[in-house]
Amino acid sequence: MLSRTAENLYWLSRYVERADYLARILDAATRLSVLPVSYSSERNEWESALITAGCLESFHDVYEKPTAESVSEYIAFSSHNPMSIRNCFEKARFNARAVRTALTSEMWETINGAWLELNQMSGMDVAPSRISRFTDWAKNVALRFEGSGYRTMLRNDAYWFARLGSFLERADNTARILDVKYHILLPETSAVGGGLDYSQWAAILRSVNALTSYHWVYRESLRPWLIADLLILNEELPRSLSSCYGSILDALDHLATLYGRQGKAQRLARTTRMSLENSSMEQIFQTGLHEFLGNFIVENNKVGMAISEQYLS
């Protein structure tokens, strides 16, 4: 396969996954913003959404104050935000068109149909009263795209490059949306395990569709170390860091078999995977959850750069 084709497939999946992530950020901010005032954090939830999305500085180039209206519009639709949900779907469609023959008709129809629907939407569709409908739509598009790929693609190199993009992006996103809980949303004066802590954890779990899974696995009330264990180390949860790296290694091993050699990408991914396997929640909380997640994001980016150097350039 041409490296250009592999790159298009890889970034197509990353942009779709990123749009899903941004929708989940908006969903979490919406849930947290409607908590009673006594449960709200010292930091504006909408500002926290911008920090999690990595666009706080660029936001202030356009808007003065983070509000439900301004943040929803900026993350969802703004042309000034290169990583808005709209721009992610536009870039996904651009990459999909470039590799149209490598996609199944179901995958193409999903991404092309989403883009056509977006062009019929307006700012009213991301108004505070309707934002949940929009985020549900964006998450459903991502779900249909991934599902159609899983059910209809040949298990060849095109499939594995698409899977790589999805899971590398998902690992980064899970780490960031988990990090926002302790580093940004929880005020320093709030006790871990208090009412505020419970409400925020529940909102974060719902935003990644893991609240029911938590109760199935642990069968008790929400506890910070168990939630972190679920999203970091539990391989049964598809969105956990460990599960993502199992899928990343699987894709890289298939590509190594197809192309007859391994490289730096496989070595770095295996190192990250082993680091997760050898970690425990006790160790992670002793060293600091924020520090652990920050280091993971750095290592995950290194794996992404190695994949680009090895296969996409």
C-alpha positions in Angstrom: 0.0 0.0 0.0 1.2 3.5 -0.8 2.2 5.5 2.3 -0.1 8.3 1.2 -3.1 5.9 1.2 -2.1 4.5 4.6 -1.8 8.1 5.9 -5.3 9.0 4.7 -6.9 5.9 6.3 -5.0 6.5 9.5 -6.1 10.2 9.8 -9.6 9.5 8.6 -10.1 7.3 11.7 -8.3 9.7 14.0 -10.5 12.6 12.9 -13.7 10.6 13.4 -12.5 9.5 16.8 -11.6 13.1 17.7 -15.0 14.4 16.7 -16.5 11.7 19.0 -14.2 12.8 21.8 -15.1 16.5 21.4 -18.8 15.6 21.5 -18.1 13.7 24.8 -16.3 16.8 26.2 -19.3 19.0 25.5 -21.6 16.3 26.9 -19.6 16.2 30.1 -19.5 20.0 30.5 -23.3 20.1 29.9 -23.9 17.6 32.6 -21.6 19.3 35.1 -23.0 22.8 34.4 -26.5 21.8 35.5 -25.3 20.5 38.9 -26.6 22.6 41.9 -24.4 25.6 42.6 -23.2 24.0 45.9 -21.8 21.2 43.7 -20.1 23.3 41.1 -16.3 23.6 41.0 -14.2 26.7 41.4 -13.4 26.6 37.7 -16.0 27.3 35.1 -17.0 23.9 33.6 -17.0 25.5 30.1 -13.4 26.7 30.6 -12.5 23.2 31.7 -14.0 21.8 28.4 -11.8 24.2 26.4 -8.7 23.1 28.4 -9.5 19.4 27.9 -10.0 20.0 24.2 -6.7 21.9 24.0 -8.1 25.1 22.6 -8.4 27.5 25.5 -5.8 30.0 24.0 -7.3 30.1 20.5 -10.8 30.4 22.0 -9.8 33.7 23.7 -8.7 35.0 20.3 -12.3 34.9 19.3 -14.4 35.1 22.5 -13.8 37.0 25.7 -15.6 34.8 28.2 -16.3 31.0 28.2 -20.1 30.5 28.4 -22.4 27.7 27.4 -23.2 29.4 24.1 -19.6 30.5 23.1 -17.9 27.2 24.1 -20.5 25.0 22.4 -20.3 27.0 19.2 -16.5 27.1 19.3 -16.0 23.4 19.9 -18.8 22.3 17.6 -18.9 24.6 14.6 -16.4 27.5 14.7 -14.3 28.0 11.5 -11.8 29.7 13.8 -11.1 26.4 15.6 -9.2 23.9 13.4 -10.2 21.1 15.6 -13.9 21.8 15.9 -16.3 18.9 15.4 -17.3 20.3 12.1 -13.7 20.7 10.9 -12.9 17.2 12.1 -15.7 15.7 10.0 -14.6 17.9 7.1 -11.0 16.6 7.3 -12.3 13.1 7.8 -14.4 13.4 4.6 -11.4 14.8 2.7 -9.3 11.8 3.7 -12.2 9.5 2.9 -12.5 10.9 -0.6 -8.8 10.4 -1.2 -9.1 6.7 -0.4 -12.6 6.1 -1.6 -11.8 2.8 -3.3 -10.2 1.5 -0.1 -13.4 2.0 1.9 -16.5 0.0 1.8 -19.7 1.7 0.6 -21.1 1.6 4.1 -18.1 3.5 5.5 -18.2 6.1 2.7 -21.9 6.7 3.0 -21.6 7.2 6.8 -18.9 9.9 6.6 -20.3 11.5 3.4 -23.8 11.5 4.8 -22.6 13.1 8.1 -20.9 15.9 6.2 -24.0 16.6 4.2 -26.1 16.7 7.4 -23.6 19.1 9.0 -24.0 21.5 6.0 -27.7 21.6 6.8 -27.1 22.6 10.4 -26.8 26.0 11.9 -25.7 27.7 15.1 -29.1 27.0 16.6 -28.3 23.3 16.6 -25.6 23.8 19.2 -27.6 26.2 21.4 -27.6 25.1 25.1 -31.1 23.8 24.8 -30.2 21.5 21.9 -26.5 20.7 22.5 -27.3 17.2 23.8 -29.1 16.3 20.6 -26.1 17.5 18.6 -23.5 15.6 20.7 -25.6 12.4 20.5 -25.7 12.8 16.7 -21.9 13.2 16.5 -21.3 10.2 18.7 -23.7 8.1 16.7 -21.8 9.0 13.5 -18.6 7.8 15.0 -20.2 4.7 16.2 -21.7 3.9 12.8 -18.4 4.6 11.0 -16.4 2.3 13.3 -19.1 -0.4 13.3 -19.4 -0.4 9.5 -15.6 -0.7 9.2 -15.5 -3.5 11.7 -18.3 -5.5 9.9 -17.4 -4.8 6.3 -13.7 -4.3 5.7 -11.2 -7.0 4.7 -8.7 -7.7 7.3 -5.9 -6.3 5.2 -3.4 -3.4 5.7 -6.1 -0.8 5.0 -8.1 -2.2 7.9 -5.2 -2.2 10.3 -4.1 1.4 9.5 -7.7 2.5 10.2 -7.7 0.6 13.5 -4.4 2.2 14.5 -5.7 5.7 14.0 -8.8 4.9 16.0 -7.1 3.4 19.0 -4.2 5.7 19.2 -6.6 8.7 19.2 -8.9 7.0 21.7 -6.0 6.3 24.2 -5.0 9.9 24.1 -8.6 11.0 24.5 -9.3 8.7 27.5 -6.2 10.0 29.3 -7.2 13.6 28.7 -10.8 13.3 29.7 -9.8 11.4 32.9 -7.1 13.9 33.7 -9.6 16.8 33.7 -11.3 15.2 36.7 -8.5 15.6 39.2 -6.4 18.3 37.7 -9.0 20.7 36.6 -12.5 20.1 37.8 -12.0 19.1 41.5 -11.3 22.1 43.6 -8.3 21.8 46.0 -10.6 22.4 49.0 -12.9 19.5 48.1 -12.4 16.1 49.7 -11.9 13.1 47.4 -15.0 11.0 47.9 -17.3 13.9 48.8 -20.5 14.9 47.1 -18.8 17.0 44.5 -16.4 14.2 43.8 -19.2 11.7 43.3 -21.2 14.0 40.9 -18.2 14.8 38.8 -17.1 11.2 38.5 -20.6 10.1 37.5 -20.7 12.8 34.8 -17.3 11.7 33.4 -18.2 8.0 33.4 -21.5 8.8 31.6 -19.6 10.8 29.0 -17.5 7.7 28.1 -20.4 5.3 28.4 -18.8 3.5 31.3 -21.1 4.1 34.3 -23.0 0.9 33.8 -19.8 -1.0 33.1 -18.4 0.3 36.4 -21.3 -1.1 38.4 -21.0 -4.4 36.5 -17.3 -4.8 37.3 -17.1 -3.4 40.9 -20.7 -3.7 42.2 -20.4 -0.8 44.7 -20.7 3.0 44.8 -18.3 5.2 42.9 -14.8 5.2 44.3 -12.1 7.3 42.6 -9.4 4.6 42.6 -11.8 2.0 41.1 -12.9 4.4 38.4 -9.3 5.2 37.5 -8.6 1.4 37.5 -11.5 0.9 35.1 -10.4 3.6 32.7 -6.7 2.9 32.9 -6.0 -0.8 33.6 -9.2 -2.8 33.0 -8.7 -4.5 29.6 -12.4 -5.5 29.4 -13.4 -1.8 28.9 -12.8 -1.0 25.2 -12.0 2.7 26.0 -9.4 1.9 28.8 -5.8 2.7 28.2 -4.8 -1.0 28.5 -7.5 -2.1 26.1 -6.5 0.6 23.5 -2.8 -0.5 23.7 -3.8 -4.1 23.3 -5.6 -3.2 20.1 -2.7 -0.9 18.9 -0.2 -3.7 19.4 -2.5 -6.1 17.6 -2.7 -3.8 14.6 1.0 -3.2 14.6 1.8 -6.9 14.8 -0.5 -7.6 11.8 1.2 -4.9 9.8 4.6 -6.3 10.8 3.5 -9.7 9.4 2.1 -8.2 6.2 5.3 -6.1 5.5 7.8 -8.6 6.9 9.4 -6.6 9.5 9.0 -4.8 12.9 10.3 -1.4 13.8 10.4 1.4 16.3 6.6 1.7 16.4 6.3 -1.9 17.6 9.0 -1.4 20.2 7.6 1.8 21.7 4.0 0.4 21.7 5.2 -2.8 23.4 7.1 -0.7 26.1 4.0 1.4 26.8 1.9 -1.8 27.0 4.3 -3.4 29.4 4.3 -0.2 31.5 0.5 -0.5 31.9 0.6 -4.2 32.6 3.2 -3.6 35.4 1.3 -0.7 37.0 -1.1 -0.9 39.9 -3.6 1.8 41.1 -1.7 2.0 44.4 1.5 2.9 42.5 -0.3 5.3 40.2 -1.9 7.3 43.1 1.3 7.3 45.0 3.2 9.0 42.1 0.2 11.1 41.2 -2.6 10.4 38.8 -2.1 13.7 36.9 1.6 12.9 36.5 0.9 9.4 35.3 -1.6 10.5 32.7 0.7 13.3 31.5 3.5 10.9 31.0 1.2 8.5 29.2 0.1 11.2 26.8 3.8 12.0 26.0 4.6 8.3 25.4 1.4 7.9 23.3 2.5 10.8 21.1 5.9 9.2 20.6 4.2 6.0 19.4 2.2 8.1 17.0 5.3 9.8 15.6 7.0 6.4 15.2 4.1 5.1 13.2 4.2 8.2 11.0 8.0 7.7 10.4 7.8 4.0 9.9 4.7 3.8 7.6 3.3 7.1 6.6 6.2 9.1 5.3 
